[in-house]
Amino acid sequence: MRRNFLIERLRACDPGLLIKSVKTRYHGDLNLENVLIKQNDFVFIDFKGDLTRPFSERHRKFSPLRDVADILLSFNYAAYTALGHVCAEQPKDMAKFENLVLEWEQEVRRVFLESYTQTGSDTELFLTDASVTALLELFQLEKALYEVRNEISNRSDLAIISLKFILSLL
């Protein structure tokens, strides 16, 4: 039903493909499960990347915004996982609390992106032009579409989270 709209949004994400940025190795499967806090600092673990992708693809250099997109999707998973736990015994409360967790997610996304921008703006790893928004949106859509396929194959009860995320981006 929204297929054509999705295709048009993906086309709109193309910032002209002439983006000047540094490519680097990136985590490849960065989510909150792979972030630890140790002595008031963040430690990233599990750098194997997505094991369903070929080794050569997992070790190719790319935009660090892919990891940013992964973390943004992870915030959405955290919000809906918390909502599911809170409403496990009273599913009818889902509608009552959904807006609250989505407000939390938006605030976490805002603070994360603001901090990322502030920290990374002095490095050559950071894109400063308007293409950053389009590229980040493209990577989020790409990751969410990948997750839908993955969840349908492995954990079908979680596929709704990625589907809702895609709809929120659209």
MODELLER restraints for C-alpha pairs under 7 A, 6 or more apart:
rsr = mdl.restraints
at = mdl.atoms
rsr.add(forms.Gaussian(group=physical.xy_distance, feature=features.Distance(at['CA:6:A'], at['CA:170:A']), mean=6.99, stdev=0.5))
rsr.add(forms.Gaussian(group=physical.xy_distance, feature=features.Distance(at['CA:10:A'], at['CA:138:A']), mean=6.58, stdev=0.5))
rsr.add(forms.Gaussian(group=physical.xy_distance, feature=features.Distance(at['CA:13:A'], at['CA:134:A']), mean=4.69, stdev=0.5))
rsr.add(forms.Gaussian(group=physical.xy_distance, feature=features.Distance(at['CA:13:A'], at['CA:135:A']), mean=6.33, stdev=0.5))
rsr.add(forms.Gaussian(group=physical.xy_distance, feature=features.Distance(at['CA:13:A'], at['CA:137:A']), mean=6.70, stdev=0.5))
rsr.add(forms.Gaussian(group=physical.xy_distance, feature=features.Distance(at['CA:13:A'], at['CA:138:A']), mean=5.53, stdev=0.5))
rsr.add(forms.Gaussian(group=physical.xy_distance, feature=features.Distance(at['CA:14:A'], at['CA:134:A']), mean=6.73, stdev=0.5))
rsr.add(forms.Gaussian(group=physical.xy_distance, feature=features.Distance(at['CA:15:A'], at['CA:131:A']), mean=5.51, stdev=0.5))
rsr.add(forms.Gaussian(group=physical.xy_distance, feature=features.Distance(at['CA:15:A'], at['CA:134:A']), mean=6.12, stdev=0.5))
rsr.add(forms.Gaussian(group=physical.xy_distance, feature=features.Distance(at['CA:15:A'], at['CA:135:A']), mean=6.98, stdev=0.5))
rsr.add(forms.Gaussian(group=physical.xy_distance, feature=features.Distance(at['CA:21:A'], at['CA:125:A']), mean=6.62, stdev=0.5))
rsr.add(forms.Gaussian(group=physical.xy_distance, feature=features.Distance(at['CA:21:A'], at['CA:127:A']), mean=6.33, stdev=0.5))
rsr.add(forms.Gaussian(group=physical.xy_distance, feature=features.Distance(at['CA:22:A'], at['CA:63:A']), mean=6.90, stdev=0.5))
rsr.add(forms.Gaussian(group=physical.xy_distance, feature=features.Distance(at['CA:22:A'], at['CA:124:A']), mean=6.52, stdev=0.5))
rsr.add(forms.Gaussian(group=physical.xy_distance, feature=features.Distance(at['CA:22:A'], at['CA:125:A']), mean=5.46, stdev=0.5))
rsr.add(forms.Gaussian(group=physical.xy_distance, feature=features.Distance(at['CA:23:A'], at['CA:61:A']), mean=5.36, stdev=0.5))
rsr.add(forms.Gaussian(group=physical.xy_distance, feature=features.Distance(at['CA:23:A'], at['CA:62:A']), mean=4.55, stdev=0.5))
rsr.add(forms.Gaussian(group=physical.xy_distance, feature=features.Distance(at['CA:23:A'], at['CA:63:A']), mean=4.99, stdev=0.5))
rsr.add(forms.Gaussian(group=physical.xy_distance, feature=features.Distance(at['CA:24:A'], at['CA:61:A']), mean=4.66, stdev=0.5))
rsr.add(forms.Gaussian(group=physical.xy_distance, feature=features.Distance(at['CA:24:A'], at['CA:62:A']), mean=5.38, stdev=0.5))
rsr.add(forms.Gaussian(group=physical.xy_distance, feature=features.Distance(at['CA:24:A'], at['CA:63:A']), mean=6.32, stdev=0.5))
rsr.add(forms.Gaussian(group=physical.xy_distance, feature=features.Distance(at['CA:24:A'], at['CA:64:A']), mean=6.55, stdev=0.5))
rsr.add(forms.Gaussian(group=physical.xy_distance, feature=features.Distance(at['CA:25:A'], at['CA:59:A']), mean=6.75, stdev=0.5))
rsr.add(forms.Gaussian(group=physical.xy_distance, feature=features.Distance(at['CA:25:A'], at['CA:60:A']), mean=6.63, stdev=0.5))
rsr.add(forms.Gaussian(group=physical.xy_distance, feature=features.Distance(at['CA:25:A'], at['CA:61:A']), mean=4.58, stdev=0.5))
rsr.add(forms.Gaussian(group=physical.xy_distance, feature=features.Distance(at['CA:25:A'], at['CA:62:A']), mean=6.28, stdev=0.5))
rsr.add(forms.Gaussian(group=physical.xy_distance, feature=features.Distance(at['CA:26:A'], at['CA:61:A']), mean=6.95, stdev=0.5))
rsr.add(forms.Gaussian(group=physical.xy_distance, feature=features.Distance(at['CA:26:A'], at['CA:62:A']), mean=6.84, stdev=0.5))
rsr.add(forms.Gaussian(group=physical.xy_distance, feature=features.Distance(at['CA:26:A'], at['CA:64:A']), mean=5.84, stdev=0.5))
rsr.add(forms.Gaussian(group=physical.xy_distance, feature=features.Distance(at['CA:26:A'], at['CA:67:A']), mean=6.58, stdev=0.5))
rsr.add(forms.Gaussian(group=physical.xy_distance, feature=features.Distance(at['CA:27:A'], at['CA:47:A']), mean=5.45, stdev=0.5))
rsr.add(forms.Gaussian(group=physical.xy_distance, feature=features.Distance(at['CA:27:A'], at['CA:49:A']), mean=5.89, stdev=0.5))
rsr.add(forms.Gaussian(group=physical.xy_distance, feature=features.Distance(at['CA:27:A'], at['CA:67:A']), mean=6.38, stdev=0.5))
rsr.add(forms.Gaussian(group=physical.xy_distance, feature=features.Distance(at['CA:28:A'], at['CA:49:A']), mean=4.33, stdev=0.5))
rsr.add(forms.Gaussian(group=physical.xy_distance, feature=features.Distance(at['CA:28:A'], at['CA:50:A']), mean=6.09, stdev=0.5))
rsr.add(forms.Gaussian(group=physical.xy_distance, feature=features.Distance(at['CA:28:A'], at['CA:58:A']), mean=6.76, stdev=0.5))
rsr.add(forms.Gaussian(group=physical.xy_distance, feature=features.Distance(at['CA:28:A'], at['CA:67:A']), mean=6.51, stdev=0.5))
rsr.add(forms.Gaussian(group=physical.xy_distance, feature=features.Distance(at['CA:29:A'], at['CA:49:A']), mean=4.95, stdev=0.5))
rsr.add(forms.Gaussian(group=physical.xy_distance, feature=features.Distance(at['CA:29:A'], at['CA:50:A']), mean=5.64, stdev=0.5))
rsr.add(forms.Gaussian(group=physical.xy_distance, feature=features.Distance(at['CA:29:A'], at['CA:70:A']), mean=6.81, stdev=0.5))
rsr.add(forms.Gaussian(group=physical.xy_distance, feature=features.Distance(at['CA:30:A'], at['CA:67:A']), mean=5.68, stdev=0.5))
rsr.add(forms.Gaussian(group=physical.xy_distance, feature=features.Distance(at['CA:30:A'], at['CA:70:A']), mean=5.59, stdev=0.5))
rsr.add(forms.Gaussian(group=physical.xy_distance, feature=features.Distance(at['CA:30:A'], at['CA:71:A']), mean=6.07, stdev=0.5))
rsr.add(forms.Gaussian(group=physical.xy_distance, feature=features.Distance(at['CA:31:A'], at['CA:70:A']), mean=6.02, stdev=0.5))
rsr.add(forms.Gaussian(group=physical.xy_distance, feature=features.Distance(at['CA:31:A'], at['CA:71:A']), mean=5.07, stdev=0.5))
rsr.add(forms.Gaussian(group=physical.xy_distance, feature=features.Distance(at['CA:31:A'], at['CA:74:A']), mean=5.21, stdev=0.5))
rsr.add(forms.Gaussian(group=physical.xy_distance, feature=features.Distance(at['CA:32:A'], at['CA:71:A']), mean=6.82, stdev=0.5))
rsr.add(forms.Gaussian(group=physical.xy_distance, feature=features.Distance(at['CA:32:A'], at['CA:74:A']), mean=6.08, stdev=0.5))
rsr.add(forms.Gaussian(group=physical.xy_distance, feature=features.Distance(at['CA:34:A'], at['CA:44:A']), mean=5.72, stdev=0.5))
rsr.add(forms.Gaussian(group=physical.xy_distance, feature=features.Distance(at['CA:34:A'], at['CA:45:A']), mean=5.13, stdev=0.5))
rsr.add(forms.Gaussian(group=physical.xy_distance, feature=features.Distance(at['CA:34:A'], at['CA:46:A']), mean=6.30, stdev=0.5))
rsr.add(forms.Gaussian(group=physical.xy_distance, feature=features.Distance(at['CA:35:A'], at['CA:42:A']), mean=6.45, stdev=0.5))
rsr.add(forms.Gaussian(group=physical.xy_distance, feature=features.Distance(at['CA:35:A'], at['CA:43:A']), mean=5.70, stdev=0.5))
rsr.add(forms.Gaussian(group=physical.xy_distance, feature=features.Distance(at['CA:35:A'], at['CA:44:A']), mean=4.76, stdev=0.5))
rsr.add(forms.Gaussian(group=physical.xy_distance, feature=features.Distance(at['CA:35:A'], at['CA:45:A']), mean=6.37, stdev=0.5))
rsr.add(forms.Gaussian(group=physical.xy_distance, feature=features.Distance(at['CA:36:A'], at['CA:42:A']), mean=5.64, stdev=0.5))
rsr.add(forms.Gaussian(group=physical.xy_distance, feature=features.Distance(at['CA:36:A'], at['CA:43:A']), mean=5.04, stdev=0.5))
rsr.add(forms.Gaussian(group=physical.xy_distance, feature=features.Distance(at['CA:36:A'], at['CA:44:A']), mean=6.37, stdev=0.5))
rsr.add(forms.Gaussian(group=physical.xy_distance, feature=features.Distance(at['CA:37:A'], at['CA:43:A']), mean=6.10, stdev=0.5))
rsr.add(forms.Gaussian(group=physical.xy_distance, feature=features.Distance(at['CA:49:A'], at['CA:58:A']), mean=6.08, stdev=0.5))
rsr.add(forms.Gaussian(group=physical.xy_distance, feature=features.Distance(at['CA:65:A'], at['CA:136:A']), mean=6.17, stdev=0.5))
rsr.add(forms.Gaussian(group=physical.xy_distance, feature=features.Distance(at['CA:66:A'], at['CA:139:A']), mean=5.79, stdev=0.5))
rsr.add(forms.Gaussian(group=physical.xy_distance, feature=features.Distance(at['CA:69:A'], at['CA:136:A']), mean=6.16, stdev=0.5))
rsr.add(forms.Gaussian(group=physical.xy_distance, feature=features.Distance(at['CA:69:A'], at['CA:139:A']), mean=5.80, stdev=0.5))
rsr.add(forms.Gaussian(group=physical.xy_distance, feature=features.Distance(at['CA:69:A'], at['CA:140:A']), mean=4.89, stdev=0.5))
rsr.add(forms.Gaussian(group=physical.xy_distance, feature=features.Distance(at['CA:70:A'], at['CA:140:A']), mean=6.90, stdev=0.5))
rsr.add(forms.Gaussian(group=physical.xy_distance, feature=features.Distance(at['CA:70:A'], at['CA:143:A']), mean=6.76, stdev=0.5))
rsr.add(forms.Gaussian(group=physical.xy_distance, feature=features.Distance(at['CA:72:A'], at['CA:109:A']), mean=6.34, stdev=0.5))
rsr.add(forms.Gaussian(group=physical.xy_distance, feature=features.Distance(at['CA:73:A'], at['CA:140:A']), mean=6.92, stdev=0.5))
rsr.add(forms.Gaussian(group=physical.xy_distance, feature=features.Distance(at['CA:75:A'], at['CA:105:A']), mean=6.05, stdev=0.5))
rsr.add(forms.Gaussian(group=physical.xy_distance, feature=features.Distance(at['CA:76:A'], at['CA:105:A']), mean=6.26, stdev=0.5))
rsr.add(forms.Gaussian(group=physical.xy_distance, feature=features.Distance(at['CA:77:A'], at['CA:161:A']), mean=6.47, stdev=0.5))
rsr.add(forms.Gaussian(group=physical.xy_distance, feature=features.Distance(at['CA:79:A'], at['CA:101:A']), mean=5.43, stdev=0.5))
rsr.add(forms.Gaussian(group=physical.xy_distance, feature=features.Distance(at['CA:79:A'], at['CA:102:A']), mean=6.74, stdev=0.5))
rsr.add(forms.Gaussian(group=physical.xy_distance, feature=features.Distance(at['CA:79:A'], at['CA:105:A']), mean=6.30, stdev=0.5))
rsr.add(forms.Gaussian(group=physical.xy_distance, feature=features.Distance(at['CA:80:A'], at['CA:161:A']), mean=6.81, stdev=0.5))
rsr.add(forms.Gaussian(group=physical.xy_distance, feature=features.Distance(at['CA:83:A'], at['CA:94:A']), mean=6.99, stdev=0.5))
rsr.add(forms.Gaussian(group=physical.xy_distance, feature=features.Distance(at['CA:83:A'], at['CA:98:A']), mean=6.85, stdev=0.5))
rsr.add(forms.Gaussian(group=physical.xy_distance, feature=features.Distance(at['CA:83:A'], at['CA:101:A']), mean=6.96, stdev=0.5))
rsr.add(forms.Gaussian(group=physical.xy_distance, feature=features.Distance(at['CA:87:A'], at['CA:93:A']), mean=5.95, stdev=0.5))
rsr.add(forms.Gaussian(group=physical.xy_distance, feature=features.Distance(at['CA:87:A'], at['CA:94:A']), mean=5.89, stdev=0.5))
rsr.add(forms.Gaussian(group=physical.xy_distance, feature=features.Distance(at['CA:120:A'], at['CA:126:A']), mean=5.50, stdev=0.5))
rsr.add(forms.Gaussian(group=physical.xy_distance, feature=features.Distance(at['CA:141:A'], at['CA:166:A']), mean=6.39, stdev=0.5))
rsr.add(forms.Gaussian(group=physical.xy_distance, feature=features.Distance(at['CA:144:A'], at['CA:162:A']), mean=5.34, stdev=0.5))
rsr.add(forms.Gaussian(group=physical.xy_distance, feature=features.Distance(at['CA:144:A'], at['CA:166:A']), mean=6.38, stdev=0.5))
rsr.add(forms.Gaussian(group=physical.xy_distance, feature=features.Distance(at['CA:147:A'], at['CA:162:A']), mean=6.33, stdev=0.5))
rsr.add(forms.Gaussian(group=physical.xy_distance, feature=features.Distance(at['CA:148:A'], at['CA:159:A']), mean=5.22, stdev=0.5))
rsr.add(forms.Gaussian(group=physical.xy_distance, feature=features.Distance(at['CA:148:A'], at['CA:162:A']), mean=5.65, stdev=0.5))
rsr.add(forms.Gaussian(group=physical.xy_distance, feature=features.Distance(at['CA:148:A'], at['CA:163:A']), mean=6.62, stdev=0.5))
rsr.add(forms.Gaussian(group=physical.xy_distance, feature=features.Distance(at['CA:151:A'], at['CA:158:A']), mean=6.01, stdev=0.5))
rsr.add(forms.Gaussian(group=physical.xy_distance, feature=features.Distance(at['CA:151:A'], at['CA:159:A']), mean=4.98, stdev=0.5))
rsr.add(forms.Gaussian(group=physical.xy_distance, feature=features.Distance(at['CA:152:A'], at['CA:159:A']), mean=5.83, stdev=0.5))
